[in-house]
């Protein structure tokens, strides 16, 4: 039972760490096309169940998919959550197995037997020189009883049941944590997709600008007011923007496939994103307040604490192997040679089992239980430190990305104004296309930085509500379908 839980915890914690790595990568990406499309959680292809899903049925037409809709679908179809739900059912079944040792076991064992014994086959032909019949019988037996077996005292079973109860609580907490991880995975893929969609719009605008500049340069070359090299520069710039547009469309198409896989859309389902990159400033929260809320709300932290309690009860159960146990067996019914002549029969027996020497098996159980208890405590302390790191990193990323959004907005205005002036200077013959092309590249870079900073801000918001353990509520509060 413990192995299955440890395996589940490793998968979930791996999803958290990998998603955290995705945040760091997103903070450093500022060039067009730098994201890798098609990854729900970067680096988890074939590893994390949160990158997959069980597809739903195909819906006719085109779905208008908001972030809230995507999360709702992910919470129903995501593979990681479905596997976690199955783990809860498995833990519930294991609890019943342990509890059964403390509950009465009632059985009914009616039987009828008709026998004839061949004494010659057994080598009984005479006794004291006196010949005996070669067979005896036939004769019959009848017995119909209901029996009950009840453990009166077994400290090992009591503590094993307590451990199973705590393991079930841990599975429930882990399931809640899995829901937060689904919100994080869906939020990451959705925000990446709408960022890619925004890059398409920016790339299309850049193509139109480059086309206009190329046409303008061509007209001036034909008029003899500009050299041919100006036309070559503008044509290269125009074709470069076309290539970026093609790549942006491809990235967006692949990212849509990734979103569909994470939230469980049917293969071939057509959909469009209803939300565009939202921006909503958050109320300031101190690190101390955030940590206090995280330790109280994080389901994975609650699961780790119940794992420690389960391991402690498992150790007590192992130590109880040295203690005696008391059980009761009783039955009541009828018996005789024939049902018509049967009489009432009963039997009551109490058994005290005292372990004297068991070959060191109890000592081995205690040693293993001590190791598991120490491991669970170490994991709890490590997770506590990880939560502290998650909260602090999310707050830092949120503050940094908010400032980047403000600067990026200003840069767009400045870059576009510079481009306008450069084009005017080129039209007046004051400068050549080098300055204009550089200005256009500055505009493209400014738009890309704005898209990246806005994505980073929104993802930092999701990371913060995840770090606080309120991912589902936070999405509703901070992303209202703008």
C-alpha positions, 0 to 999 in steps of 0.5 A, spaced: 500 500 500 505 504 501 509 503 495 503 505 491 502 512 495 509 513 494 509 513 487 503 517 486 506 523 490 513 522 486 508 523 480 505 529 483 511 533 486 514 532 479 509 535 476 509 541 481 517 542 480 516 541 472 511 547 472 515 551 476 521 550 471 516 552 466 515 559 469 523 560 469 523 559 462 517 563 460 521 569 464 527 569 460 524 568 453 523 574 449 524 573 442 519 571 437 518 564 436 522 562 442 517 557 446 516 550 444 509 548 442 506 542 443 508 541 450 503 541 456 508 541 461 515 542 458 519 536 459 514 531 461 512 528 454 510 520 456 512 522 464 507 526 467 499 524 467 497 531 467 499 532 460 494 527 457 487 526 458 481 521 456 478 524 450 470 526 451 465 526 445 466 530 439 461 536 439 459 538 432 461 545 430 466 550 433 467 550 441 468 557 444 473 555 449 474 560 455 479 559 460 474 557 465 471 552 460 478 549 459 479 548 466 472 545 467 473 540 462 480 539 465 477 537 471 473 532 468 477 529 463 485 530 465 488 523 466 492 525 472 486 527 476 482 521 473 488 516 476 488 520 483 481 519 483 482 511 482 488 512 488 482 514 492 478 508 491 484 503 492 485 507 498 478 506 501 478 498 499 485 497 503 482 501 509 476 496 508 481 490 508 484 492 514 478 494 518 475 487 516 480 484 521 476 488 527 469 486 525 466 479 526 466 474 520 460 470 520 459 464 516 454 458 515 456 451 514 451 446 513 453 439 510 450 432 509 454 426 508 453 419 507 459 414 508 460 407 507 467 405 509 471 399 506 475 396 512 479 391 508 482 397 504 485 399 511 487 393 512 482 391 518 480 384 516 480 381 523 481 383 531 484 378 535 483 372 531 475 374 530 473 376 523 470 383 522 465 385 516 469 388 510 465 394 510 461 398 515 455 402 513 452 406 510 451 411 515 450 419 515 451 425 518 448 432 518 450 438 521 448 446 519 451 451 523 452 459 523 459 461 526 462 467 528 469 469 529 471 476 533 477 479 534 477 481 542 483 484 542 489 485 537 493 492 538 496 490 531 490 490 527 487 496 531 493 500 529 494 498 522 486 500 521 488 507 524 494 507 519 489 505 513 484 511 515 490 516 515 492 513 508 485 514 505 485 521 508 492 522 504 489 520 498 483 525 499 488 530 500 492 528 494 486 528 490 485 535 491 492 537 490 491 534 483 485 538 482 490 544 483 495 541 478 490 540 473 488 548 474 496 549 473 497 545 467 491 547 463 492 555 465 499 554 462 497 551 456 491 556 455 495 562 456 501 559 452 496 558 446 493 565 447 500 568 447 501 564 440 495 567 438 497 574 439 503 573 436 500 571 430 496 578 430 502 581 431 506 578 425 500 579 421 501 587 422 508 586 421 507 583 414 503 589 412 508 594 415 513 591 411 509 590 405 507 597 405 515 599 406 517 595 400 512 598 396 514 605 398 521 603 396 519 600 390 516 606 388 522 611 390 527 606 386 522 606 380 522 614 380 530 614 381 530 617 388 533 611 392 538 606 390 536 598 388 539 596 395 533 600 399 529 595 395 533 589 397 533 591 404 525 592 404 524 585 400 528 581 405 525 584 411 518 583 408 520 576 407 523 575 414 516 577 417 512 572 412 516 567 415 515 569 422 508 569 420 508 562 418 512 559 424 507 563 428 501 560 425 504 553 426 506 554 433 499 556 435 496 550 431 500 545 435 499 549 441 491 548 440 493 540 440 496 541 446 490 544 450 486 539 447 490 533 450 490 536 457 483 538 457 480 532 454 477 534 447 475 529 442 480 528 436 479 533 431 474 537 435 474 544 432 475 550 438 477 557 438 479 561 444 474 566 447 479 569 452 484 574 450 490 575 454 487 578 461 491 583 465 488 584 472 492 587 478 492 583 484 492 586 491 499 586 495 500 580 500 506 580 504 510 573 504 508 572 511 501 572 510 502 568 503 506 563 507 501 562 513 495 561 508 499 556 504 501 552 510 493 552 511 491 551 504 496 546 500 493 540 500 499 536 498 502 539 505 496 536 508 497 530 505 504 529 507 502 531 514 497 525 514 502 520 511 507 522 517 501 520 522 499 513 517 507 511 518 507 513 525 500 508 526 504 503 522 510 503 526 505 502 532 502 496 528 509 493 527 511 494 535 504 490 537 507 484 533 510 483 540 503 483 544 498 477 545 491 477 541 485 475 544 479 472 539 472 468 540 470 463 536 462 461 536 457 457 532 450 454 533 446 450 529 443 443 529 446 436 528 445 429 527 445 423 523 439 426 519 435 432 518 429 429 521 433 427 527 437 433 528 438 436 535 441 443 537 449 443 537 453 449 539 460 451 541 464 457 544 471 458 544 476 463 546 483 463 544 489 467 547 495 467 542 502 469 545 507 470 541 514 467 544 519 467 538 517 469 531 524 468 528 525 476 528 520 477 523 517 482 528 523 486 529 524 486 521 517 489 521 519 495 526 525 496 522 522 497 516 516 501 519 521 506 523 525 507 516 518 509 513 516 514 518 523 517 518 522 518 510 515 521 511 518 526 516 523 528 511 518 529 505 514 533 510 520 538 512 522 538 504 515 540 502 515 545 507 521 548 505 519 547 497 512 551 499 516 557 502 520 557 496 514 556 491 511 562 495 517 567 495 518 565 487 511 566 485 511 573 489 517 575 486 515 573 479 509 577 479 512 583 481 517 583 476 512 581 470 507 586 473 513 592 472 515 588 465 508 589 462 508 597 464 515 598 461 513 593 455 507 598 454 511 604 453 516 601 449 511 599 444 508 606 443 516 609 443 517 604 438 511 605 433 513 613 434 520 611 432 518 607 426 513 613 423 518 618 424 523 613 420 518 612 414 517 620 414 525 621 414 525 615 408 520 619 404 523 625 405 530 622 402 533 624 409 535 617 410 535 610 407 532 603 409 537 601 414 534 606 419 527 604 417 528 596 417 531 597 424 525 601 427 521 596 424 525 590 428 524 594 434 517 595 433 516 587 432 521 586 438 517 591 443 510 587 441 514 580 443 516 583 449 509 585 451 506 579 449 511 575 453 511 579 459 503 579 459 503 571 459 509 571 464 504 576 469 498 571 468 502 565 469 505 568 475 498 569 477 496 562 476 503 560 480 501 564 486 494 561 487 497 554 486 502 556 491 497 558 496 493 552 495 487 556 492 488 554 484 480 553 483 478 559 487 483 564 484 482 562 477 475 564 478 477 571 482 483 573 478 481 571 471 474 573 469 474 572 461 476 578 459 
